[in-house]
Amino acid sequence: MTDGPRHRGSVASAGSGDGAAAAAKPAGQSVALKKEIGLVSACGIIVGNIIGSGIFVSPKGVMENASSVGLALIVWIITGVITAIGALCYAELGVTIPKSGGDYSYVKDIFGGLAGFLRLWIAVLVIYPTNQAVIALTFSNYVLQPLFPTCFPPENGLRLLAAICLLLLTWVNCASVRWATRVQDVFTAGKLLALILIIIMGIVQICKGDYYWLEPANAFEPFQDYDVGLIALAFLQGSFAYGGWNFLNYVTEELVDPYVNLPRAIFISIPLVTFVYVFANIAYVTAMSPQELLASNAVAVTFGEKLLGVMSWIMPISVALSTFGGVNGSLFTSSRLFFAGAREGHLPSLLAMIHVKRCTPIPALLFTCISTLLMLCTSDMYTLINYVGFINYLFYGVTVAGQIVLRIKQPDMHRPIKISLVWPVIYLLFWAFLLIFSLYSEPVVCGIGLAIMLTGVPVYFLGVYWDNKPQCFNTFVDKMTYLGQKFCVVVYPAEDVKNEECCEGMEMKTETAPLSEADETETSKSADC
């Protein structure tokens, strides 16, 4: 008997991607992703993914290139506003194309399979594994640093603790969506409390009269000559600091009432992050001069040492908690991106399956974890981030441009939210300015990033576009998929409108596709979610 992957009912084409599964919708089935992300958890995902370690460790990138305190604060405000405009555009796309996968799903639906695959390819190959590895290493560095006060922690110790962090959070995400969102909520609250403490201390400093660098005459006094190129680089650094604002769109199908909660979470989270970023930077300059801030490798720690005294340990602990929550949020959202890609036929079909009881995409989570662990074994991940950061930002603009294209192609399409086209145009003008400057200032880095992305073109035509693959290859893939299903206890999810509230422990009969012609009449039972 030839083993093959088990399906929930008759399998539709892998590229259909409509609804919650790549399977047809047989009656009475309800194994699907759970809608467990409410408004608070949605805000936690956005805020938790934007606010990583950067605002605690090195907010000096903007300051260094802006050349003065006043201009640096203006850059933080403007980039926050531009981020909010981009998030508005994504809010319309998110409720118009209510599918998990975020910009990958939007680009694929609007511009076609190749464009969507290239977005997915660069994310799978470099962006998410490297970002998660860096955040996990930052976490381990701040946990181990107190144990090595006179030297740097050993490299192998850092990587081992980072790996333990990744494995623990992968287990949490595999076990329960609710557990993962609770972890995100708690650690997002923790990092916000730490930043609120910094802001309050800054207010106290101002009340004491320590606001020399906030007086207009001093705030715009340059510590180096103003340069248009450096100011553009400051805006680029500020835009990267807001990275993660689009992550909620990756989990649209797991949102409770996405038509209401997706835009509402965006409207709450982006202004909140902008407020925190601006006032945290104001607080920093009440205790440190621009020169001291630029000389510090961990600004929040230096700030705490100056003002907290014996309680200065709060800051490194806050950074560790912030990065731990950042790893969790990135694992949660990136696994949904890979899940969406597999459902569309752009990744192995095993990654599009979910656990029959827990309703979590375990194969996608394991794939995310393993790729990140592999990145921990290389010393070139920081270089890779520099190469593909440009490509990541490129696709933000492509996605927003897709919103305009969709308006032209399908003007009568139902849009629960419909914003003025002035907003995507403003965003694209700012985006084009930064993109052109990036190409001008670092043509080699941008060129290598483009080359890495274009390696996905032959992969797409061989792996996705080519339908008539040899039978032996298809048989091998089916066997590997079937073994993966048995190992992870997963099946293709099925959309069932009547049973969207799945995973309540109720057992139901479910069909499976025949494993071979010899047993077409076989059916199997599995526990519902």
PyMOL commands that set and color helices and strands:
alter all, ss='L'
color gray80, all
select helices_A, chain A and resi 39-50+54-57+60-66+69-96+103-111+113-147+155-175+177-207+212-214+216-219+228-241+247-254+258-287+290-295+299-307+309-311+314-343+349-352+362-376+381-409+422-441+443-454+456-465+471-488+497-499+517-519
alter helices_A, ss='H'
color red, helices_A
select strands_A, chain A and resi 354-355+490-491+508-510+524-526
alter strands_A, ss='S'
color yellow, strands_A
deselect
rebuild
show_as cartoon
